[in-house]
Amino acid sequence: MRASTLFFGALALLPILVVGQLSGHVGPLTSTSSKASKTCNVLNYGAKADKTTDIGPPLASAWAACQTGGTVVIPAGDYAMSTWVTLKNGKAVALQLDGVIYRTGSAGGNMIMIRDTQDFEMHSSTGKGAVQGNGYQIHAQGSRSGARNLRLYKVTDFSVHDLALVDAPAFHFSMDTCTNGEVYNMAIRGGDWGGLDGIDVWSTNMWIHDVMVTNKDECVTVKSPAKNILIENIYCNWSGGCALGSLGANTAISNIVYKNVYTWSSNQMMMIKSNGGSGYVEDVVFENFIGHGNAYSLDVDQYWSSMSAVDGSGVKLTNLTFKNWKGTESNGASRGPIKVVCADDAPCTDITISDFAMWTESGSKQWYSCRSAYGTGFCLKKGTGSSYAATTSTQSAAPTGYSAASMSADLKTAFGTTISIPIPTLPASYYPGAAPHSKVAGS
């Protein structure tokens, strides 16, 4: 991982919008090489790469030996995990996962949890490290009650990169109350079922980039509270799609940028979802979105029927920009590419939709619909005001410039929930025509 000075050098090369989104340094404070001056190899603490011996206790022991400075090494090989680990109170410590950890235990919770740790890095030096959750063994029984693959809680100045997280029984990767983090060069692959989230983040000053997600729920989703988060070069490859939410009481989300998001055969390209609630979402940009074969494209739904109503007049959405969206939706006559349904008691204001060109793959018409939404572009009403009933316009001709590139790795079918899901190779690109910000390990 790059030290902070290298990060700020990289910032100089990024667009002004990107620089402004982060509030300061992200990533570890010390370099990978400095942490490697002391290593704690799990094989020296009782681990065996035999896919049978539980790596949980050896991993906990190796962490204890290196947690105040050093690198915990899990070498190449196949390891079983039947008891989960909570690795905490670390400082200037790395977890180098070059092998594959296979879930063999049945408990809920988190297979690997990192908490209350500063200056941390979790990575694979080869790009082949993975956590295989074997969720299909649980999902085939009709249950999603198993463990998350990875959770970070109150971790500061950290990075997670060059890893695959596969077939979690529940969520794949959650970051809760973290700060100054960077997540990149990741592949997440889960079952074709709701509730198997890819990345969920409610944190501050985070850079999440060059990530591919396959599942049927959250791709990369921001939850509350969150601020100063930059999310770019995201590949939702047969997924649920990206989202803000679900949003409830006392929502506090601000200064978020989603940029360069490619979505294929997913539920939506972007959804903001709530039903009642309170608080705010403000100063958010959704730029350079490409989609193909998705059910919804831009979907703001503050009466989302899949969520039980929450007390409150609605979350206030202010200063949201949707810019440069291209591609095709599955069926624009049944699910139009623009749906902005805001809370009647808290109308959306200062919404901008510009350079937006999507067209239907089925049929020859599509619709745009807005309710209690103010701003500029398409069906939005200008200025500010009170609530208004949904207004819908129908388009019968393809807009100019809707054609957009696709990705060669677009999946032809989902992985299902009843058979083992293969561990993916990290892709060479996560958005059409864009190289990863950092070289993929092992490439």
N, C-alpha and C positions, 0 to 999 in steps of 0.2 A: 504494500500500500504506500502511496505517496505521502510524504510528510507535508505539513501545513504550508511550507514555503512553495512546494511544487504545486499545491492546490491553487494558491493565489496566482501563481504564474499561469496556470490553466485558465483561471477566471478572466485574465486579460484577453484571451482569445474568444471568449463567449460573447454573445449579443448582450446589449445593454439590458434587455428584459431579463435575461438569465441572471446577470450579476445582481440586479435589483431584487430578485426574488429571495435569495438567501441572505440571512442577516449576519453572516460571518463564516468563519472556517467550518468545514465539515470533514469528518474522517479522523483517524487516529492522530495523536500528537507525536508519537514516535514511529520510526520506520519499521518495516518488516524485518530488515536485517539486524537492527539493534535488538529487537525482541528475540531473534534467533540466537543471540549470544548465549542464551541458556535454553535448553530444550528438555522437555519432559515427555518421553515417548510412552504411549500407553502400553506398549508391549513389555516395558520394564515394570509395569504395575499390575500385571496379570492378564492383560488382554490377549486374545488369540484370534487371528484372522481365519477362523474355521466356520464362521456363520452359525455357531452354536453357543460358544461361551459368551456370557453377558458382558458387554463392554461398559455397562453403567458404572459399577464400582471402580474399575481401573481408570475410567475417564475422570471420575470425581477425585480420585487420589492424585492423578497427574495434574489436575487443575490446582489442587491444594499445594502442590510442590512448586508450581510456576505462577501462581495467581498474583504475586507482587512483582512480577517482571520475568518474562520468558515466553516460550512457545510450546504449547501442548500439541504433540504430533500424533496423528492417527495415520499410519502409513497405508500405502495401497494394499488392498485386500478386502475381504468381505467379513463384516462383523455383525453379530447379533446384539440387539438391545432388548432386554426383557424388563429392566427397571430404569425408570427415568432419572435424569440428573438435573439439579438446579445448581448452576455454577455462578457464584456470587462474590461480591467484594473483591473483584479483580482490579488491577491497575497495571497498565503497560503490559498487557498479556494478549497473546494470540492463540486461536484454535485453528490449527492447520489440518483440515480434513481431506486427505488424499485417497482414503478408502471409501467404502460404501457401508453405511449403517442400515441394517434391516430391522424393522420392528418385529419383535417376537412376543412382547408383553401385551397385556389386554387392558391396562388401566387407562383412565381418561387423563386429563391434564396436559402436560407438555413433555414430549420426548426429551427435548433439550431446551432448557430455559436459562437465559443469561440475565442476571439482574444486579442492580446496584454496582455497576462496574464502569470504570472510566478508562479511556485510551485502549480500546479493544478492537481486535480484528479477527473475523472468522472467514476463512477462505480455503480454496484448494490451490496448491502450487502448480497443479497439472491441468486444472479445469475438469477433472474427472471425479471429484469428490461429490458424494450425494447422500441424502437421507431418504431411504425407501420406506414409506409408511405402511405398505401392504394393506391399504385401506379396503381393497376389494374383499378381503376376508371378512370384514365387518359389514360392508355395504351390501354384500350378497345376502345378508340376513335381514336387510331392510333397516339397518341402524346407521346413524351418524354420531354415535356417542363416544367415539374413541378419542385419541390424543391429537393435539396439534404436533406438527413436525418440529417447529421452531418458534420460540417466543422470546422477545427482548423486552425487559421492563426496567425503566430508569437507568438506561445505558447512555453514556455521553461520550462524544468524541470517538466514533467507531465506524467501522465499515464491515459489510458482509458482501462477498463477491466470489465469482467464478465457481458457483455451486449449483447443484440441481436438488430440488425438493420435490419428491414424487409421491403421489397417491396417499396423501394424508388421510387418516380416518376422519378428521374434522378439518380445521383450518391448516393452511400450509405455513404461513409466516405472518406473525403479528408483531408490531412495534408500538408499545404502549408507554407514553410519557417519556419518550427518549428525546435527546437533543444532539444536534451537530453530527448527524449520521449520513453515510453514503452507502447506497446499495446498488450494485451493478453487476453486469455479466452473469445473469441468473436465468435458469430455466425452471419453471414450475409446471408440473404436469399432474393433473388430478382427474377424478372420475367425472362422468357426465351427469352431475346431480347438483341441485342447489345445496348450499350450506358447506361447500368445500372450497372456501375462499382462497384466493391466491395470496395477495399481499393486502393487509389492512394496516393502516398507519394513523395514529392519533398522537402527534408529536410536534416538535418545533425545530425549524432549521434543518431540513432534510433534503438530500439530493438522491432521487431514485431514478436510475436510467439504465437503458439497455437490459430490459427484462422481457422474457417471453412467458406467457401464462396460458395454459390449457386447463379448462375445468368447465363448470356450468354455473358459476356464481361470480363473485367479485374477481376482477382482473387485478388492477391496482386501485384501491379505494381509500379515500380520505374520510376519516370519521372525526367526531368532535371530542375534545378540543384539538385544534391544529392551526398552525400558522407558519408562514415562510417555508413552503414546501415546493420544490421544483421536481416535476415528474416528466421525463422525456425519453424518446426512443423506446416506446412500449409496444409490444407485439401481443395483442390479445388474439390468440390463435385457437378458435373454437372455444369460446369462453362465455362468461356472463357479461363481460364488458366492464369498463371503468365506471366509477360512481363517486358521488358525495353522499354519505349516509349509510344506513338510515339515520335521519336527523330527528331528534326529540327535544326534550326540555333543555333550556339554557344552552343551545347550540352556540359555539364560538369557533368559526372557521374564517380565516382571512389570509390574504396574500399567498394564493396558491396559483401555480402555473402548470397546466398540462400542455405539453408540446410534442409534436411528432408522435402521434398515437395511431397505430394501424390496427384495425379491428376486422376480423374475418369470422363469419358464420357464428355470431354471438347474439346475446339477447339485446344489447344496445352498444352504441359507440360511447355514449356518456349519459348517465342518468343522475339527476338530483332527486332524491326520494324522501318524502316525509308524509305525515298525516297528523296535523295539529302541531304541537310543540311550540317552542319559543326560542328567542335568541336571534343570531344573524349568521349569514354567509355573505362576505363582501370582498371585493377586489380580487376576482378570480378570472383567469384567462384560459381559454381552451382553444389552442391554435394548431393548425396543420394536422387535421384529422383526416385519415383516409379509411373508408369502410367499404366492405363488399359482403353481401349475403346476410346482413344483420336484420333482426326483426324490427328494432327501433334504431334511430340514429341519434338525434338530439331529443332527449326525453326528460323534461322537468315535470314532475308529478307531485304536487303537494297535497294530493288526495289519494295517495297510493293505497290501493285496496288490499295489497298483500301485507300491509302493516296495520296493526291495531292502532286506533286513534289515541293520541297523547294529549293530555290537557294543554291548553294554550291556543292562541288565535292564529298561530302559524309562524314558521321561521321566516324572517325577513331576508330576502335575497336582493342585494344591491351591488351595482357595478360589476356585472358579469359580461364578459366578452367572448363570443364564439366567432372565430375568424379562420378563413381558409379551410373549409370542409369540402371534401370531394369524394366521389364514388357512387355507389349504388346501394339501395336498400332492397330487401327481399320482395316486399309487396307494398307499394306506396299507397294503394287504394284502401288497404285495411289498416296499415300503420304508417302514417305519413312521416316524412323525415324531420319535420319540425313540430314538436308538441311542447308548449310552454304553458302549463297549467299551474297558476300561482294561487296562494291562499287568498280568499276573498277578504279576510280581515287583516291581511298583511300583504298587499299587492307588491309584486316585484317592481323595482325601479332601476333605471339606468342599465337596462339590458341592451346589448348590441349584438346583432347577427349580421355579419358582412362576409362577402366573398364566399357564399355558401351555395354549392351546386351539387345536389344529389338527385339521382333519378332511379325510378323503379326498375327492378329486374323482371317483374311480372306485370302484365297489363300495360296500359298506356296513360295512366293518370296517377296523381298523388295529391296529398293535401297537406296544408300547414294549418295549425290550430293554436290559438292563444286565448288565455283567460286571465283576467286581472293582472296583466303583464304590460309594463310600460318601458319604452326605449325606442330604438331605431332598427328598422329592418323587418321585412316580411309582414307577419300578422301582428306585430307589436304595436300598441297605441303610443303615440307621441306624448311627451310630457309626463305628468303625474296625475293621479286621480284616485277615485274610489274603485271598488270592484266592478267588474263587468262580466257578463256571460260569455261563454266561449264563442269566438268568431273563427270560422273555418273558410279557407279559400282552396279551390281545386285547380291544379295545373295539369294541362293536357299535352304539353310539349316539353321535351327534355331541355333543361337549362344549358346554356353555353358553358363549356369547360368542365363538365361533370366527370369526364373520363379520368381515371386514376390508375396508377400502377398497382400490381398485386405482388405477393411474395411467393417465391418458389417453394417455401416450406409450408404453405397453407395446407392444413390437414383435409383429407377427403372424408373422414368420418371421425366420430368421437371414440374414446377408449372404453366407454361403458363403465360398469360398476361391479362386474362379477368375475373378471379375469385380471391377472397381473398386468400392470401398466409398465412398459419399458422405460428405463432411464434415458432421457434424451441427451444428445450432444449439444453443447452450447452453440447457438447459431452464429454465423459470421456477421449477420446484420439483423437489426430489430425494427427497422423502418426503411421503406424503399429508398435506396440511394444513399443511405446514411451509414457510415462506419461507426462502430462503437467508440465512445469517448476514450476508453482504455483498451489496450490490446487484451484479447481473451487469453487467459493463462493456457499454456501448452500449445498455442497456435504459432 
